Amino acid sequence: MSSSRGILLRICVHPEKKKFGFLRRDDWSGEWHIHLVSKPHHNEANEELERETARLFQCDTRIVKGEKSHHKVLEIFLSEEEVQRKIRQALAPTTKQNKSP
């Protein structure tokens, strides 16, 4: 069995928001901005981040850098193409449009 590394995703977390979600990617830093419900710099925030990203990507994820910072590096055990596809899906608008008859 070979051990392979995952994709490293640089993120900046924004704590104490109404719900978890990807917000946008910063073109300058390359970081993805993510909303968290938990308070900053607490184990709950890191647990929420790992739990919710694992649910979103449907694979194992782990924080490899920045456990006590707003700026973190997350390892995601998927191909780069799959990671990008799932992020695009998470960013897609989910508003329902009412169609008139």
MMTF fields as JSON, N, C-alpha, C and O atoms, coordinates in Angstrom:
{
  "mmtfVersion": "1.0.0",
  "mmtfProducer": "UNKNOWN",
  "numBonds": 403,
  "numAtoms": 404,
  "numGroups": 101,
  "numChains": 1,
  "numModels": 1,
  "chainsPerModel": [1],
  "groupsPerChain": [101],
  "chainIdList": ["A"],
  "bondAtomList": [4, 2, 8, 6, 12, 10, 16, 14, 20, 18, 24, 22, 28, 26, 32, 30, 36, 34, 40, 38, 44, 42, 48, 46, 52, 50, 56, 54, 60, 58, 64, 62, 68, 66, 72, 70, 76, 74, 80, 78, 84, 82, 88, 86, 92, 90, 96, 94, 100, 98, 104, 102, 108, 106, 112, 110, 116, 114, 120, 118, 124, 122, 128, 126, 132, 130, 136, 134, 140, 138, 144, 142, 148, 146, 152, 150, 156, 154, 160, 158, 164, 162, 168, 166, 172, 170, 176, 174, 180, 178, 184, 182, 188, 186, 192, 190, 196, 194, 200, 198, 204, 202, 208, 206, 212, 210, 216, 214, 220, 218, 224, 222, 228, 226, 232, 230, 236, 234, 240, 238, 244, 242, 248, 246, 252, 250, 256, 254, 260, 258, 264, 262, 268, 266, 272, 270, 276, 274, 280, 278, 284, 282, 288, 286, 292, 290, 296, 294, 300, 298, 304, 302, 308, 306, 312, 310, 316, 314, 320, 318, 324, 322, 328, 326, 332, 330, 336, 334, 340, 338, 344, 342, 348, 346, 352, 350, 356, 354, 360, 358, 364, 362, 368, 366, 372, 370, 376, 374, 380, 378, 384, 382, 388, 386, 392, 390, 396, 394, 400, 398],
  "bondOrderList": [1, 1, 1, 1, 1, 1, 1, 1, 1, 1, 1, 1, 1, 1, 1, 1, 1, 1, 1, 1, 1, 1, 1, 1, 1, 1, 1, 1, 1, 1, 1, 1, 1, 1, 1, 1, 1, 1, 1, 1, 1, 1, 1, 1, 1, 1, 1, 1, 1, 1, 1, 1, 1, 1, 1, 1, 1, 1, 1, 1, 1, 1, 1, 1, 1, 1, 1, 1, 1, 1, 1, 1, 1, 1, 1, 1, 1, 1, 1, 1, 1, 1, 1, 1, 1, 1, 1, 1, 1, 1, 1, 1, 1, 1, 1, 1, 1, 1, 1, 1],
  "groupList": [{"groupName": "MET", "atomNameList": ["N", "CA", "C", "O"], "elementList": ["N", "C", "C", "O"], "formalChargeList": [0, 0, 0, 0], "bondAtomList": [1, 0, 2, 1, 3, 2], "bondOrderList": [1, 1, 2], "singleLetterCode": "M", "chemCompType": "L-PEPTIDE LINKING"}, {"groupName": "SER", "atomNameList": ["N", "CA", "C", "O"], "elementList": ["N", "C", "C", "O"], "formalChargeList": [0, 0, 0, 0], "bondAtomList": [1, 0, 2, 1, 3, 2], "bondOrderList": [1, 1, 2], "singleLetterCode": "S", "chemCompType": "L-PEPTIDE LINKING"}, {"groupName": "ARG", "atomNameList": ["N", "CA", "C", "O"], "elementList": ["N", "C", "C", "O"], "formalChargeList": [0, 0, 0, 0], "bondAtomList": [1, 0, 2, 1, 3, 2], "bondOrderList": [1, 1, 2], "singleLetterCode": "R", "chemCompType": "L-PEPTIDE LINKING"}, {"groupName": "GLY", "atomNameList": ["N", "CA", "C", "O"], "elementList": ["N", "C", "C", "O"], "formalChargeList": [0, 0, 0, 0], "bondAtomList": [1, 0, 2, 1, 3, 2], "bondOrderList": [1, 1, 2], "singleLetterCode": "G", "chemCompType": "PEPTIDE LINKING"}, {"groupName": "ILE", "atomNameList": ["N", "CA", "C", "O"], "elementList": ["N", "C", "C", "O"], "formalChargeList": [0, 0, 0, 0], "bondAtomList": [1, 0, 2, 1, 3, 2], "bondOrderList": [1, 1, 2], "singleLetterCode": "I", "chemCompType": "L-PEPTIDE LINKING"}, {"groupName": "LEU", "atomNameList": ["N", "CA", "C", "O"], "elementList": ["N", "C", "C", "O"], "formalChargeList": [0, 0, 0, 0], "bondAtomList": [1, 0, 2, 1, 3, 2], "bondOrderList": [1, 1, 2], "singleLetterCode": "L", "chemCompType": "L-PEPTIDE LINKING"}, {"groupName": "CYS", "atomNameList": ["N", "CA", "C", "O"], "elementList": ["N", "C", "C", "O"], "formalChargeList": [0, 0, 0, 0], "bondAtomList": [1, 0, 2, 1, 3, 2], "bondOrderList": [1, 1, 2], "singleLetterCode": "C", "chemCompType": "L-PEPTIDE LINKING"}, {"groupName": "VAL", "atomNameList": ["N", "CA", "C", "O"], "elementList": ["N", "C", "C", "O"], "formalChargeList": [0, 0, 0, 0], "bondAtomList": [1, 0, 2, 1, 3, 2], "bondOrderList": [1, 1, 2], "singleLetterCode": "V", "chemCompType": "L-PEPTIDE LINKING"}, {"groupName": "HIS", "atomNameList": ["N", "CA", "C", "O"], "elementList": ["N", "C", "C", "O"], "formalChargeList": [0, 0, 0, 0], "bondAtomList": [1, 0, 2, 1, 3, 2], "bondOrderList": [1, 1, 2], "singleLetterCode": "H", "chemCompType": "L-PEPTIDE LINKING"}, {"groupName": "PRO", "atomNameList": ["N", "CA", "C", "O"], "elementList": ["N", "C", "C", "O"], "formalChargeList": [0, 0, 0, 0], "bondAtomList": [1, 0, 2, 1, 3, 2], "bondOrderList": [1, 1, 2], "singleLetterCode": "P", "chemCompType": "L-PEPTIDE LINKING"}, {"groupName": "GLU", "atomNameList": ["N", "CA", "C", "O"], "elementList": ["N", "C", "C", "O"], "formalChargeList": [0, 0, 0, 0], "bondAtomList": [1, 0, 2, 1, 3, 2], "bondOrderList": [1, 1, 2], "singleLetterCode": "E", "chemCompType": "L-PEPTIDE LINKING"}, {"groupName": "LYS", "atomNameList": ["N", "CA", "C", "O"], "elementList": ["N", "C", "C", "O"], "formalChargeList": [0, 0, 0, 0], "bondAtomList": [1, 0, 2, 1, 3, 2], "bondOrderList": [1, 1, 2], "singleLetterCode": "K", "chemCompType": "L-PEPTIDE LINKING"}, {"groupName": "PHE", "atomNameList": ["N", "CA", "C", "O"], "elementList": ["N", "C", "C", "O"], "formalChargeList": [0, 0, 0, 0], "bondAtomList": [1, 0, 2, 1, 3, 2], "bondOrderList": [1, 1, 2], "singleLetterCode": "F", "chemCompType": "L-PEPTIDE LINKING"}, {"groupName": "ASP", "atomNameList": ["N", "CA", "C", "O"], "elementList": ["N", "C", "C", "O"], "formalChargeList": [0, 0, 0, 0], "bondAtomList": [1, 0, 2, 1, 3, 2], "bondOrderList": [1, 1, 2], "singleLetterCode": "D", "chemCompType": "L-PEPTIDE LINKING"}, {"groupName": "TRP", "atomNameList": ["N", "CA", "C", "O"], "elementList": ["N", "C", "C", "O"], "formalChargeList": [0, 0, 0, 0], "bondAtomList": [1, 0, 2, 1, 3, 2], "bondOrderList": [1, 1, 2], "singleLetterCode": "W", "chemCompType": "L-PEPTIDE LINKING"}, {"groupName": "ASN", "atomNameList": ["N", "CA", "C", "O"], "elementList": ["N", "C", "C", "O"], "formalChargeList": [0, 0, 0, 0], "bondAtomList": [1, 0, 2, 1, 3, 2], "bondOrderList": [1, 1, 2], "singleLetterCode": "N", "chemCompType": "L-PEPTIDE LINKING"}, {"groupName": "ALA", "atomNameList": ["N", "CA", "C", "O"], "elementList": ["N", "C", "C", "O"], "formalChargeList": [0, 0, 0, 0], "bondAtomList": [1, 0, 2, 1, 3, 2], "bondOrderList": [1, 1, 2], "singleLetterCode": "A", "chemCompType": "L-PEPTIDE LINKING"}, {"groupName": "THR", "atomNameList": ["N", "CA", "C", "O"], "elementList": ["N", "C", "C", "O"], "formalChargeList": [0, 0, 0, 0], "bondAtomList": [1, 0, 2, 1, 3, 2], "bondOrderList": [1, 1, 2], "singleLetterCode": "T", "chemCompType": "L-PEPTIDE LINKING"}, {"groupName": "GLN", "atomNameList": ["N", "CA", "C", "O"], "elementList": ["N", "C", "C", "O"], "formalChargeList": [0, 0, 0, 0], "bondAtomList": [1, 0, 2, 1, 3, 2], "bondOrderList": [1, 1, 2], "singleLetterCode": "Q", "chemCompType": "L-PEPTIDE LINKING"}],
  "groupTypeList": [0, 1, 1, 1, 2, 3, 4, 5, 5, 2, 4, 6, 7, 8, 9, 10, 11, 11, 11, 12, 3, 12, 5, 2, 2, 13, 13, 14, 1, 3, 10, 14, 8, 4, 8, 5, 7, 1, 11, 9, 8, 8, 15, 10, 16, 15, 10, 10, 5, 10, 2, 10, 17, 16, 2, 5, 12, 18, 6, 13, 17, 2, 4, 7, 11, 3, 10, 11, 1, 8, 8, 11, 7, 5, 10, 4, 12, 5, 1, 10, 10, 10, 7, 18, 2, 11, 4, 2, 18, 16, 5, 16, 9, 17, 17, 11, 18, 15, 11, 1, 9],
  "groupIdList": [1, 2, 3, 4, 5, 6, 7, 8, 9, 10, 11, 12, 13, 14, 15, 16, 17, 18, 19, 20, 21, 22, 23, 24, 25, 26, 27, 28, 29, 30, 31, 32, 33, 34, 35, 36, 37, 38, 39, 40, 41, 42, 43, 44, 45, 46, 47, 48, 49, 50, 51, 52, 53, 54, 55, 56, 57, 58, 59, 60, 61, 62, 63, 64, 65, 66, 67, 68, 69, 70, 71, 72, 73, 74, 75, 76, 77, 78, 79, 80, 81, 82, 83, 84, 85, 86, 87, 88, 89, 90, 91, 92, 93, 94, 95, 96, 97, 98, 99, 100, 101],
  "secStructList": [7, 7, 7, 7, 7, 7, 3, 3, 3, 3, 3, 3, 3, 3, 7, 1, 7, 1, 1, 7, 3, 3, 3, 3, 3, 7, 6, 6, 6, 7, 7, 3, 3, 3, 3, 7, 1, 1, 7, 6, 6, 1, 2, 2, 2, 2, 2, 2, 2, 2, 2, 2, 2, 2, 2, 2, 2, 6, 1, 7, 3, 3, 3, 3, 3, 7, 6, 6, 1, 1, 3, 3, 3, 3, 3, 3, 7, 1, 7, 2, 2, 2, 2, 2, 2, 2, 2, 2, 2, 2, 2, 1, 7, 7, 7, 7, 7, 7, 7, 7, 7],
  "xCoordList": [0.85, 0.0, 0.889, 1.775, 0.658, 1.468, 0.76, -0.465, 1.551, 0.963, 1.145, 2.259, 0.063, 0.141, -0.276, -1.087, 0.297, -0.052, -1.288, -1.588, -1.986, -3.169, -2.835, -1.677, -3.869, -3.757, -3.715, -4.512, -2.797, -2.719, -3.51, -3.295, -4.427, -5.295, -5.039, -5.234, -4.606, -4.381, -5.71, -6.425, -6.035, -7.319, -7.16, -6.185, -8.135, -8.269, -9.681, -10.657, -9.79, -11.107, -11.677, -10.954, -12.987, -13.743, -14.712, -15.724, -14.413, -15.206, -16.496, -16.738, -17.31, -18.557, -19.531, -20.133, -19.683, -20.654, -21.885, -21.882, -22.928, -24.183, -24.074, -24.708, -23.265, -23.107, -21.763, -21.143, -21.32, -20.065, -20.198, -21.254, -19.138, -19.164, -17.945, -17.299, -17.644, -16.588, -17.112, -18.251, -16.301, -16.709, -16.118, -16.85, -14.804, -14.138, -12.664, -12.165, -11.971, -10.528, -9.857, -10.243, -8.858, -8.088, -7.058, -6.185, -7.156, -6.245, -4.796, -3.875, -4.588, -3.234, -2.54, -1.415, -3.2, -2.571, -2.829, -2.08, -3.873, -4.234, -5.025, -5.34, -5.353, -6.095, -7.588, -8.132, -8.226, -9.683, -10.218, -9.723, -11.212, -11.847, -13.054, -13.897, -13.115, -14.144, -14.805, -14.124, -16.13, -16.875, -16.964, -17.207, -16.765, -16.957, -17.989, -18.126, -18.709, -19.674, -18.952, -19.328, -17.931, -17.205, -16.415, -16.171, -16.02, -15.174, -13.743, -13.352, -12.958, -11.589, -10.663, -10.913, -9.603, -8.518, -8.988, -8.371, -10.057, -10.526, -10.467, -10.528, -10.348, -10.351, -11.632, -11.624, -12.742, -14.018, -13.952, -14.544, -13.245, -13.121, -12.349, -12.736, -11.259, -10.487, -11.292, -11.263, -12.007, -12.845, -13.946, -14.229, -14.569, -15.609, -15.031, -15.633, -13.875, -13.244, -12.957, -13.285, -12.352, -12.043, -13.314, -13.397, -14.291, -15.546, -16.305, -16.73, -16.47, -17.265, -16.561, -17.214, -15.239, -14.54, -14.528, -14.61, -14.427, -14.509, -15.883, -15.998, -16.915, -18.271, -18.405, -18.972, -17.89, -17.972, -17.212, -17.736, -15.978, -15.141, -15.362, -14.898, -16.066, -16.347, -15.059, -14.944, -14.099, -12.834, -12.188, -12.698, -11.071, -10.346, -9.684, -9.165, -9.709, -8.999, -8.323, -8.76, -7.254, -6.605, -5.87, -5.392, -5.79, -5.048, -3.576, -3.219, -2.726, -1.299, -0.48, 0.692, -1.089, -0.38, -1.4, -2.441, -1.087, -1.907, -3.053, -4.087, -2.898, -3.993, -4.429, -5.585, -3.533, -3.871, -3.9, -3.631, -4.222, -4.204, -5.44, -6.092, -5.758, -6.827, -6.359, -7.176, -5.053, -4.471, -4.005, -3.132, -4.582, -4.318, -3.975, -4.253, -3.365, -3.148, -3.877, -3.644, -4.759, -5.591, -5.16, -5.013, -4.959, -4.625, -5.893, -6.599, -6.171, -7.378, -6.935, -6.16, -7.42, -6.962, -7.823, -8.535, -7.732, -8.418, -7.493, -6.464, -7.856, -7.095, -7.385, -8.416, -6.476, -6.664, -7.926, -8.636, -8.208, -9.4, -10.679, -11.617, -10.709, -11.886, -12.06, -13.182, -10.969, -11.037, -11.615, -12.523, -11.103, -11.591, -13.061, -13.826, -13.456, -14.852, -15.786, -16.836, -15.407, -16.268, -16.324, -17.359, -15.234, -15.262, -16.185, -16.976, -16.093, -16.99, -18.445, -19.29, -18.749, -20.119, -20.54, -21.678, -19.628, -19.944, -20.166, -20.925, -19.511, -19.655, -20.836, -21.241, -21.399, -22.5, -23.691, -23.987, -24.379, -25.552, -26.634, -26.894, -27.253, -28.285, -29.653, -30.563, -29.807, -31.095, -32.095, -31.749, -33.321, -34.393, -35.087, -35.416, -35.301, -35.981, -37.431, -37.724, -38.327, -39.752, -40.074, -39.816, -40.631, -41.002, -42.483, -43.31, -42.8, -44.212, -44.82, -44.126, -46.13, -46.762, -46.887, -47.399],
  "yCoordList": [-1.183, 0.0, 1.237, 1.37, 2.123, 3.337, 4.479, 4.59, 5.313, 6.487, 7.673, 7.978, 8.324, 9.473, 10.725, 10.689, 11.814, 13.094, 13.644, 13.327, 14.456, 15.094, 16.464, 16.879, 17.146, 18.508, 19.459, 19.321, 20.418, 21.407, 22.635, 23.201, 23.04, 24.178, 25.234, 24.969, 26.428, 27.529, 28.221, 28.568, 28.419, 29.023, 30.108, 30.14, 30.98, 31.997, 31.85, 31.964, 31.598, 31.369, 32.651, 33.484, 32.783, 33.892, 33.264, 32.689, 33.368, 32.69, 33.412, 34.552, 32.699, 33.205, 33.725, 34.785, 32.985, 33.321, 32.432, 31.519, 32.693, 31.948, 30.506, 29.623, 30.25, 28.873, 28.697, 29.662, 27.432, 27.092, 27.271, 26.99, 27.734, 27.798, 28.468, 29.304, 28.084, 28.74, 30.084, 30.182, 31.114, 32.466, 32.9, 33.212, 32.914, 33.354, 32.993, 32.616, 33.116, 32.902, 34.248, 35.015, 34.53, 35.763, 35.579, 34.716, 36.377, 36.251, 36.559, 35.976, 37.449, 37.846, 36.78, 36.385, 36.311, 35.345, 33.9, 33.003, 33.673, 32.309, 31.586, 30.406, 32.282, 31.648, 31.627, 32.55, 30.561, 30.477, 31.015, 30.645, 31.876, 32.42, 31.547, 31.279, 31.11, 30.173, 30.702, 31.15, 30.651, 31.013, 29.804, 28.684, 30.044, 29.035, 29.548, 30.757, 28.643, 29.006, 29.188, 30.044, 28.393, 28.377, 29.656, 30.436, 29.849, 30.982, 30.719, 29.566, 31.79, 31.606, 31.007, 31.109, 30.391, 29.889, 28.89, 28.772, 28.183, 27.146, 25.814, 25.762, 24.743, 23.416, 23.175, 22.465, 23.766, 23.574, 24.101, 23.508, 25.199, 25.76, 24.81, 24.592, 24.245, 23.294, 22.026, 21.488, 21.555, 20.367, 20.636, 19.79, 21.811, 22.169, 22.217, 21.695, 22.837, 22.945, 21.562, 21.3, 20.682, 19.337, 18.544, 17.852, 18.639, 17.892, 18.361, 17.548, 19.672, 20.206, 20.071, 19.827, 20.228, 20.031, 18.559, 18.234, 17.661, 16.227, 15.89, 15.077, 16.514, 16.297, 16.867, 16.217, 18.07, 18.706, 17.909, 17.639, 17.538, 16.847, 15.334, 14.644, 14.817, 13.389, 12.573, 11.549, 13.048, 12.341, 12.855, 13.777, 12.254, 12.7, 14.048, 14.303, 14.902, 16.181, 16.365, 15.798, 17.161, 17.462, 18.783, 19.168, 19.466, 20.721, 20.364, 19.65, 20.855, 20.549, 21.747, 21.597, 22.931, 24.129, 25.18, 25.342, 25.892, 27.024, 26.69, 27.357, 25.672, 25.284, 26.405, 26.433, 27.33, 28.427, 29.766, 30.806, 29.741, 30.948, 30.995, 29.975, 32.181, 32.318, 31.79, 31.408, 31.769, 31.302, 29.869, 29.601, 28.957, 27.534, 26.897, 27.448, 25.726, 24.895, 23.589, 22.921, 23.246, 22.056, 21.051, 21.398, 19.807, 18.749, 17.976, 17.518, 17.835, 17.158, 15.988, 16.162, 14.806, 13.601, 13.269, 12.266, 14.147, 14.002, 14.533, 15.14, 14.306, 14.902, 16.4, 16.858, 17.144, 18.591, 18.922, 19.87, 18.15, 18.388, 18.202, 18.99, 17.159, 16.912, 18.016, 18.453, 18.469, 19.552, 20.804, 21.425, 21.178, 22.374, 22.232, 23.191, 21.054, 20.829, 20.982, 21.615, 20.407, 20.473, 21.887, 22.297, 22.632, 24.028, 24.839, 25.647, 24.632, 25.351, 25.039, 25.934, 23.791, 23.422, 24.127, 24.583, 24.22, 24.873, 26.369, 26.981, 26.961, 28.391, 28.715, 29.874, 27.709, 27.937, 28.537, 28.146, 29.488, 30.091, 29.042, 28.197, 29.115, 28.141, 28.782, 28.191, 29.98, 30.662, 30.053, 29.69, 29.948, 29.429, 30.602, 31.596, 30.478, 31.54, 31.137, 30.022, 32.048, 31.796, 32.091, 33.184, 31.112, 31.296, 31.608, 30.931, 32.631, 32.985, 32.143, 31.798, 31.804, 30.944, 31.587, 30.971],
  "zCoordList": [0.0, 0.0, 0.0, 0.845, -0.928, -1.008, -0.291, -0.318, 0.341, 0.995, 0.066, -0.361, -0.236, -1.133, -0.383, 0.543, -0.81, -0.205, -0.875, -2.026, -0.149, -0.693, -1.258, -1.297, -1.689, -2.199, -1.001, -0.073, -1.018, 0.055, -0.357, -1.429, 0.508, 0.239, 1.306, 2.493, 0.904, 1.839, 2.083, 1.143, 3.363, 3.696, 4.755, 5.505, 4.789, 5.825, 6.379, 5.637, 7.681, 8.263, 8.856, 9.402, 8.733, 9.311, 10.314, 9.915, 11.614, 12.638, 12.994, 12.597, 13.758, 14.332, 13.279, 13.453, 12.199, 11.156, 11.325, 12.151, 10.552, 10.702, 10.243, 10.82, 9.193, 8.731, 8.046, 7.6, 7.97, 7.317, 5.814, 5.246, 5.166, 3.711, 3.111, 3.741, 1.881, 1.111, 0.648, 0.19, 0.76, 0.409, -0.935, -1.874, -1.013, -2.241, -2.15, -1.089, -3.286, -3.324, -3.528, -4.41, -2.715, -2.833, -3.948, -3.849, -4.995, -6.134, -5.759, -6.33, -4.828, -4.465, -3.62, -3.926, -2.559, -1.654, -2.062, -1.675, -2.833, -3.206, -2.132, -2.284, -1.041, 0.048, -0.26, -0.867, 0.172, 0.122, 1.435, 2.5, 1.381, 2.578, 2.9, 2.043, 4.159, 4.598, 5.862, 6.784, 5.905, 7.113, 8.035, 7.586, 9.331, 10.369, 11.354, 11.545, 11.973, 13.007, 14.344, 15.144, 14.579, 15.85, 16.081, 15.161, 17.343, 17.711, 17.241, 17.057, 17.047, 16.554, 17.612, 18.812, 17.141, 17.992, 19.046, 20.104, 18.771, 19.675, 18.947, 17.719, 19.71, 19.095, 18.317, 17.312, 18.777, 18.083, 16.649, 15.747, 16.433, 15.083, 14.175, 13.027, 14.687, 13.891, 13.624, 12.517, 14.636, 14.45, 13.433, 12.585, 13.513, 12.547, 11.135, 10.197, 10.986, 9.672, 9.089, 7.932, 9.872, 9.372, 9.084, 8.069, 9.958, 9.78, 8.538, 7.718, 8.407, 7.301, 5.953, 4.938, 5.931, 4.654, 4.272, 3.088, 5.247, 4.94, 4.369, 3.451, 4.912, 4.395, 2.98, 2.102, 2.757, 1.441, 0.381, -0.7, 0.702, -0.28, -0.288, -1.196, 0.717, 0.848, 0.865, 0.192, 1.646, 1.827, 3.114, 3.751, 3.486, 4.667, 4.412, 3.325, 5.424, 5.384, 6.734, 7.736, 6.761, 8.043, 7.94, 6.873, 9.063, 9.138, 9.316, 10.253, 8.425, 8.514, 8.993, 9.339, 9.014, 9.474, 9.896, 9.259, 10.979, 11.39, 12.32, 12.283, 13.156, 14.048, 14.977, 15.401, 15.305, 16.215, 15.492, 16.092, 14.219, 13.397, 12.511, 12.284, 12.014, 11.016, 9.663, 8.825, 9.453, 8.193, 8.39, 9.216, 7.641, 7.819, 6.486, 5.42, 6.569, 5.388, 5.66, 6.668, 4.742, 4.867, 3.812, 2.64, 4.225, 3.274, 2.958, 3.856, 1.661, 1.19, 0.33, -0.611, 0.646, -0.027, -1.24, -1.271, -2.237, -3.528, -4.609, -4.311, -5.855, -6.956, -7.0, -6.509, -7.584, -7.693, -8.484, -8.149, -9.527, -10.346, -9.528, -9.646, -8.702, -7.86, -6.825, -6.569, -6.231, -5.245, -5.896, -5.343, -7.06, -7.747, -8.142, -8.032, -8.597, -8.99, -7.792, -7.897, -6.66, -5.48, -4.904, -4.377, -4.998, -4.546, -5.449, -4.961, -6.762, -7.683, -7.362, -7.402, -7.045, -6.681, -5.401, -5.287, -4.438, -3.164, -3.346, -2.593, -4.339, -4.595, -5.495, -5.585, -6.165, -7.105, -6.37, -5.241, -7.009, -6.36, -6.13, -6.986, -4.967, -4.614, -4.483, -3.902, -5.014, -4.901, -5.869, -6.993, -5.427, -6.274, -6.94, -6.292, -8.219, -8.943, -9.149, -9.581, -8.837, -9.064, -10.517, -11.022, -11.166, -12.57, -12.648, -12.037, -13.398, -13.553, -14.671, -15.627, -14.562, -15.572, -16.917, -17.851]
}
